[in-house]
């Protein structure tokens, strides 16, 4: 069940840059991501657009690199930081 958004449906969602890095603990990323994605536009960013390998060897691809990122985010979130 999805909670109603506190933002008007015509307003753009606030943006979050979620910074990921090699060796990240997936629980530190996935829990906050699942919570934030309902209310925010979340961008998962890494130093490069290459695959990132977590501490448990789970491999995933960020949605972009720092070079591809917007120039302004409402929130910058570093999991496990």
N, C-alpha and C positions, 0 to 999 in steps of 0.2 A: 504494500500500500504506500503510495506516495503522499507526503504531506503537502498541503497547499503552499504555494510560494508566497513569501511576504512581499514580493516585488510585483508591481502591476504587470499584467501580461504584455503590455505594449512597451515596457521599459526593457532595455537590454540588460542581460544578466551581468553582474560584476564579474571581472576576470581574475583568475588565479593562475599564477605560474607555479607549477609544482616541479621543483628541481630534483632530478634523479641522477645517480652516479653509480659507477661500478662498485659492487659489494653492498649495495643497499639491502636492508632487510625488508622483504616484501610486505610484511604486516604493517610496517611503519608507513608504507605507501598506500596500500590497498584500502585499509580502514578509513583513513582520512579522505581518499579519493572518492570512495563510495558515498561518504557523507556529504562532501562538498559538491559533487556533480549535480545534485538535485537543485541546488540554489545558485551555483556559479558556473561560468564557462571555464572549465579547467583545461589548461595547456600543460602537458607533461613534457618538460624540456631537459635536455642534457647538453653537455659540451659539444657533442657532434650528433648527427642524426643516425649514427650507427647503433646497432643493438647494444643493450645494456645487460650485463650479467649480474644477477643478485648474489647475495652471500650463500644462497642455497642452490646456485647454478641455474636458476630459472632465468631464461633469456626473454627479453621483450624489447620492443622498438618504441622510443619516445615519439610523441607527435611532432616534435621539431627540435631544432638545435637552438643554442643561444643566438646564433646569427640569423635564424629565421623568426625569432621571437618578435612580438609586438614591442614597442618602445615604452609602453606604459601599462602596468597591471595594477589592479586594486589591491591584490595581496600576492606576496611572494612567499611560498611555503617550501621549506626544506625538510623532508621527512627524516626523522632520526637525528636531526641537527639540533 
